Amino acid sequence: ETISDKFERQEDNSVAAKFQRKPLNDLKDAIGINDKFLFLNELFKGSMEKYNKSMNALNDFVTLFGAKTYMSELQIELQWNTDSVAYQKLNELVERKFGK
């Protein structure tokens, strides 16, 4: 076993890592300005109305399953690339909202 292997197994307990694992109450509050523009341009085709409606809907779900189902519908409707950085970031935020 190498030193590198030992470091890879260790859990990151930094303040930043703990902050990133903390569940979210409101998606809109957790999204910084840069990510907001990324989501608007990459996922919502520049539509602030669609972005706001979608964020409000995602905030209103009470289960991760419901939110993920809604994201799947958006992915089909807006033709999201699920491998894109924008999609991955939004997906991670949704999972954090539900404590996953």
Backbone as ProteinMPNN parsed JSONL, in Angstrom:
{"seq_chain_A": "ETISDKFERQEDNSVAAKFQRKPLNDLKDAIGINDKFLFLNELFKGSMEKYNKSMNALNDFVTLFGAKTYMSELQIELQWNTDSVAYQKLNELVERKFGK", "coords_chain_A": {"N_chain_A": [[0.854, -1.185, 0.0], [0.574, 2.164, -0.891], [1.584, 5.51, 0.093], [0.001, 7.334, -1.161], [-2.348, 5.818, -1.567], [-3.269, 5.606, 1.053], [-3.893, 8.29, 1.625], [-5.956, 8.74, -0.204], [-8.013, 7.199, 0.843], [-8.63, 8.441, 3.212], [-11.037, 10.393, 4.877], [-12.186, 13.576, 3.926], [-12.081, 16.099, 6.112], [-12.135, 18.809, 6.165], [-13.163, 22.251, 6.624], [-14.376, 23.257, 4.333], [-15.118, 20.88, 3.01], [-16.944, 19.797, 4.831], [-18.891, 21.779, 4.717], [-19.768, 21.454, 2.112], [-21.08, 19.035, 2.296], [-23.211, 19.543, 3.883], [-26.7, 19.544, 4.336], [-29.083, 21.312, 2.265], [-31.392, 24.008, 2.612], [-32.657, 25.69, 0.826], [-32.449, 25.742, -2.581], [-31.977, 27.936, -4.314], [-30.709, 29.8, -2.68], [-28.312, 28.538, -2.263], [-26.999, 28.589, -4.647], [-24.467, 30.136, -6.274], [-23.589, 33.23, -8.007], [-22.054, 32.739, -10.332], [-22.587, 30.008, -10.874], [-25.316, 30.23, -11.206], [-25.529, 31.678, -13.621], [-24.266, 29.809, -15.245], [-26.095, 27.644, -15.077], [-28.395, 28.901, -16.117], [-27.584, 29.504, -18.781], [-26.558, 27.027, -19.798], [-28.411, 25.013, -19.073], [-31.05, 26.024, -19.034], [-31.457, 27.415, -21.35], [-31.17, 30.188, -21.376], [-33.486, 31.194, -20.256], [-34.834, 32.947, -17.76], [-37.284, 32.801, -16.527], [-38.015, 30.061, -16.793], [-35.917, 28.936, -15.359], [-36.321, 30.019, -12.728], [-38.904, 29.001, -12.179], [-38.375, 26.264, -12.242], [-36.442, 25.954, -10.185], [-37.965, 26.727, -7.982], [-39.892, 24.701, -8.045], [-38.264, 22.434, -7.609], [-37.41, 23.009, -5.038], [-39.781, 22.678, -3.673], [-40.355, 19.972, -3.58], [-40.682, 17.056, -1.52], [-39.305, 14.745, -1.36], [-36.324, 13.067, -2.464], [-36.687, 11.368, -4.608], [-38.957, 12.445, -5.935], [-37.921, 14.942, -6.73], [-35.827, 14.107, -8.4], [-37.256, 12.789, -10.382], [-38.619, 14.94, -11.496], [-36.39, 16.372, -12.433], [-35.58, 14.591, -14.405], [-37.671, 14.86, -16.202], [-37.268, 17.543, -16.944], [-34.787, 17.231, -18.127], [-35.387, 15.783, -20.416], [-37.228, 17.512, -21.689], [-35.692, 19.899, -22.046], [-33.474, 18.933, -23.229], [-31.072, 18.202, -21.84], [-27.616, 17.572, -21.374], [-26.506, 15.012, -19.589], [-23.948, 14.56, -18.804], [-22.738, 16.97, -18.608], [-21.029, 19.698, -16.967], [-22.664, 21.608, -15.775], [-25.127, 20.237, -15.397], [-24.266, 18.193, -13.67], [-23.471, 19.695, -11.418], [-25.927, 20.865, -10.646], [-27.394, 18.561, -10.092], [-25.915, 17.553, -7.923], [-26.42, 19.57, -6.029], [-29.183, 19.243, -5.684], [-29.24, 16.677, -4.593], [-27.908, 17.23, -2.19], [-29.801, 18.867, -1.012], [-31.668, 17.08, -0.154], [-30.289, 15.657, 1.674], [-28.512, 13.674, 0.795]], "CA_chain_A": [[0.0, 0.0, 0.0], [1.374, 3.382, -0.998], [1.119, 6.675, 0.867], [-1.103, 7.894, -1.944], [-3.543, 5.021, -1.28], [-3.741, 5.982, 2.389], [-4.518, 9.609, 1.547], [-7.203, 8.633, -0.959], [-9.019, 6.586, 1.699], [-8.968, 9.306, 4.33], [-12.165, 11.275, 4.648], [-11.86, 14.997, 3.974], [-12.798, 16.735, 7.217], [-11.906, 20.251, 6.141], [-14.369, 23.061, 6.748], [-15.001, 23.315, 3.006], [-15.752, 19.587, 2.729], [-18.128, 19.692, 5.696], [-19.877, 22.715, 4.183], [-20.322, 20.877, 0.886], [-21.934, 17.899, 2.64], [-24.326, 20.022, 4.696], [-27.954, 19.626, 3.574], [-29.536, 22.649, 1.898], [-32.803, 24.306, 2.806], [-33.161, 26.37, -0.366], [-31.503, 25.639, -3.693], [-31.634, 29.245, -4.863], [-29.752, 30.432, -1.774], [-27.046, 27.803, -2.34], [-26.414, 28.751, -5.974], [-23.733, 31.387, -6.461], [-23.875, 33.959, -9.249], [-21.427, 32.068, -11.476], [-23.354, 28.805, -11.178], [-26.632, 30.646, -11.707], [-25.377, 31.968, -15.052], [-23.977, 28.531, -15.896], [-27.361, 26.916, -15.195], [-29.264, 29.633, -17.048], [-27.119, 29.372, -20.159], [-26.347, 25.649, -20.225], [-29.542, 24.128, -18.826], [-32.368, 26.634, -19.237], [-31.448, 28.128, -22.629], [-31.262, 31.629, -21.141], [-34.809, 31.579, -19.763], [-34.901, 33.198, -16.323], [-38.597, 32.328, -16.083], [-37.947, 28.602, -16.663], [-34.982, 28.677, -14.259], [-36.992, 30.313, -11.459], [-39.991, 28.038, -12.008], [-37.78, 24.95, -11.964], [-35.823, 25.988, -8.855], [-39.067, 26.728, -7.01], [-40.477, 23.36, -8.044], [-37.322, 21.525, -6.955], [-37.444, 23.332, -3.608], [-41.066, 22.258, -3.093], [-40.447, 18.517, -3.425], [-40.372, 16.583, -0.169], [-38.44, 13.568, -1.46], [-35.325, 13.067, -3.528], [-37.277, 10.681, -5.757], [-39.788, 13.406, -6.655], [-37.05, 15.938, -7.364], [-35.097, 13.452, -9.49], [-38.229, 12.555, -11.45], [-38.818, 16.244, -12.141], [-35.175, 16.67, -13.196], [-35.609, 13.748, -15.604], [-38.606, 15.504, -17.132], [-36.578, 18.72, -17.476], [-33.702, 16.759, -18.984], [-35.989, 15.429, -21.703], [-37.814, 18.723, -22.279], [-34.678, 20.884, -22.42], [-32.384, 18.193, -23.869], [-29.85, 18.36, -21.049], [-26.546, 16.587, -21.435], [-26.308, 14.622, -18.191], [-22.511, 14.536, -18.532], [-22.234, 18.339, -18.549], [-20.666, 20.228, -15.651], [-23.844, 22.288, -15.235], [-26.063, 19.22, -14.923], [-23.668, 17.511, -12.518], [-23.539, 20.617, -10.276], [-27.322, 20.964, -10.208], [-27.738, 17.26, -9.515], [-25.268, 17.496, -6.611], [-27.165, 20.465, -5.137], [-30.477, 18.61, -5.392], [-28.964, 15.595, -3.646], [-27.61, 17.848, -0.886], [-31.041, 19.39, -0.441], [-32.376, 15.973, 0.473], [-29.391, 14.995, 2.608], [-27.838, 12.505, 0.225]], "C_chain_A": [[0.893, 1.238, 0.0], [0.806, 4.48, -0.109], [-0.065, 7.316, 0.155], [-2.409, 7.151, -1.673], [-4.137, 5.389, 0.068], [-4.457, 7.33, 2.361], [-5.853, 9.569, 0.817], [-8.329, 8.07, -0.104], [-9.47, 7.495, 2.832], [-10.109, 10.232, 3.945], [-11.714, 12.721, 4.799], [-12.714, 15.657, 5.049], [-12.549, 18.231, 7.275], [-13.237, 20.985, 6.263], [-15.105, 23.113, 5.417], [-15.733, 22.013, 2.686], [-17.006, 19.405, 3.569], [-19.242, 20.592, 5.188], [-20.551, 22.135, 2.951], [-21.238, 19.694, 1.168], [-23.165, 18.315, 3.421], [-25.596, 20.102, 3.845], [-28.385, 21.078, 3.358], [-31.012, 22.809, 2.22], [-33.422, 24.871, 1.534], [-32.105, 26.317, -1.46], [-31.05, 27.0, -4.191], [-30.602, 29.965, -3.993], [-28.365, 29.794, -1.884], [-26.318, 28.01, -3.663], [-25.777, 30.135, -6.083], [-24.014, 31.985, -7.826], [-23.266, 33.26, -10.473], [-22.196, 30.813, -11.868], [-24.739, 29.147, -11.706], [-26.553, 30.938, -13.204], [-25.05, 30.704, -15.842], [-25.265, 27.755, -16.124], [-28.283, 27.583, -16.207], [-28.866, 29.37, -18.495], [-27.062, 27.923, -20.639], [-27.602, 24.778, -20.112], [-30.891, 24.727, -19.22], [-32.439, 27.544, -20.457], [-31.687, 29.625, -22.466], [-32.584, 32.099, -20.569], [-34.825, 31.706, -18.24], [-36.223, 32.684, -15.755], [-38.579, 30.814, -15.846], [-37.024, 28.207, -15.507], [-35.685, 28.867, -12.916], [-38.108, 29.311, -11.163], [-39.44, 26.672, -11.604], [-37.148, 24.904, -10.578], [-36.899, 25.979, -7.761], [-39.702, 25.346, -6.908], [-39.563, 22.369, -7.327], [-37.28, 21.757, -5.445], [-38.692, 22.782, -2.928], [-41.2, 20.744, -2.911], [-40.045, 18.12, -2.013], [-39.492, 15.337, -0.182], [-37.451, 13.738, -2.607], [-35.9, 12.41, -4.784], [-38.128, 11.64, -6.596], [-38.955, 14.429, -7.396], [-36.303, 15.334, -8.545], [-36.023, 13.151, -10.674], [-38.466, 13.846, -12.227], [-37.584, 16.62, -12.969], [-35.11, 15.83, -14.472], [-36.539, 14.333, -16.658], [-37.972, 16.741, -17.766], [-35.481, 18.311, -18.459], [-34.232, 16.399, -20.373], [-36.49, 16.684, -22.418], [-36.751, 19.679, -22.828], [-33.429, 20.26, -23.039], [-31.05, 18.421, -23.162], [-28.881, 17.226, -21.323], [-26.204, 16.232, -19.987], [-24.828, 14.493, -17.825], [-21.93, 15.943, -18.38], [-21.939, 18.764, -17.108], [-21.885, 20.866, -14.999], [-24.837, 21.28, -14.656], [-25.535, 18.543, -13.66], [-23.737, 18.394, -11.269], [-24.963, 20.721, -9.747], [-27.757, 19.67, -9.531], [-27.158, 17.13, -8.102], [-26.0, 18.383, -5.601], [-28.509, 19.859, -4.736], [-30.271, 17.473, -4.391], [-28.641, 16.132, -2.246], [-28.88, 18.366, -0.222], [-31.777, 18.293, 0.329], [-31.458, 15.111, 1.335], [-28.691, 13.772, 2.091], [-26.395, 12.834, -0.063]], "O_chain_A": [[1.837, 1.345, 0.783], [-0.32, 4.38, 0.378], [-1.011, 7.781, 0.791], [-3.464, 7.776, -1.56], [-5.356, 5.475, 0.217], [-5.5, 7.498, 2.993], [-6.781, 10.289, 1.183], [-9.489, 8.428, -0.307], [-10.573, 7.337, 3.355], [-10.147, 10.781, 2.844], [-10.944, 13.045, 5.703], [-13.932, 15.758, 4.906], [-12.734, 18.853, 8.321], [-14.301, 20.409, 6.035], [-16.332, 23.022, 5.383], [-16.843, 22.039, 2.153], [-18.02, 18.912, 3.074], [-20.412, 20.211, 5.223], [-21.755, 22.298, 2.759], [-22.099, 19.381, 0.345], [-24.078, 17.509, 3.603], [-25.571, 20.666, 2.751], [-28.087, 21.955, 4.169], [-31.787, 21.859, 2.114], [-34.568, 24.568, 1.204], [-30.988, 26.799, -1.273], [-29.866, 27.199, -4.462], [-29.724, 30.657, -4.51], [-27.358, 30.452, -1.623], [-25.148, 27.648, -3.79], [-26.453, 31.16, -5.997], [-24.6, 31.337, -8.694], [-23.896, 33.199, -11.528], [-22.435, 30.574, -13.052], [-25.276, 28.437, -12.557], [-27.41, 30.497, -13.97], [-25.501, 30.544, -16.976], [-25.511, 27.262, -17.225], [-28.88, 26.914, -17.051], [-29.711, 29.053, -19.332], [-27.471, 27.625, -21.761], [-27.833, 23.908, -20.952], [-31.775, 24.01, -19.689], [-33.364, 28.345, -20.589], [-32.326, 30.255, -23.308], [-32.785, 33.303, -20.41], [-34.828, 30.706, -17.522], [-36.268, 32.189, -14.629], [-39.07, 30.338, -14.822], [-37.31, 27.264, -14.77], [-35.648, 27.98, -12.063], [-38.242, 28.834, -10.036], [-39.988, 26.01, -10.723], [-37.304, 23.912, -9.866], [-36.753, 25.303, -6.743], [-40.012, 24.877, -5.813], [-40.031, 21.556, -6.53], [-37.133, 20.812, -4.67], [-38.664, 22.458, -1.741], [-42.068, 20.287, -2.167], [-39.19, 18.751, -1.391], [-38.99, 14.917, 0.861], [-37.706, 14.451, -3.578], [-35.625, 12.855, -5.898], [-38.031, 11.648, -7.823], [-39.237, 14.753, -8.55], [-36.161, 15.981, -9.583], [-35.612, 13.25, -11.83], [-38.508, 13.845, -13.457], [-37.718, 17.129, -14.081], [-34.637, 16.306, -15.505], [-36.238, 14.307, -17.852], [-38.112, 16.971, -18.968], [-35.275, 18.958, -19.485], [-33.587, 16.684, -21.382], [-36.214, 16.891, -23.6], [-36.888, 20.203, -23.934], [-32.456, 20.952, -23.335], [-30.047, 18.778, -23.779], [-29.278, 16.071, -21.483], [-25.675, 17.063, -19.25], [-24.497, 14.332, -16.65], [-20.752, 16.091, -18.057], [-22.532, 18.248, -16.16], [-22.116, 20.685, -13.803], [-25.329, 21.462, -13.542], [-26.276, 18.347, -12.698], [-24.029, 17.9, -10.179], [-25.183, 20.671, -8.537], [-28.424, 19.705, -8.497], [-27.836, 16.652, -7.192], [-26.18, 17.992, -4.448], [-28.919, 19.955, -3.579], [-31.047, 17.329, -3.446], [-29.055, 15.552, -1.242], [-29.012, 18.307, 1.0], [-32.428, 18.56, 1.339], [-31.799, 13.982, 1.685], [-28.307, 12.905, 2.877], [-25.652, 11.981, -0.548]]}, "name": "protein", "num_of_chains": 1, "seq": "ETISDKFERQEDNSVAAKFQRKPLNDLKDAIGINDKFLFLNELFKGSMEKYNKSMNALNDFVTLFGAKTYMSELQIELQWNTDSVAYQKLNELVERKFGK"}
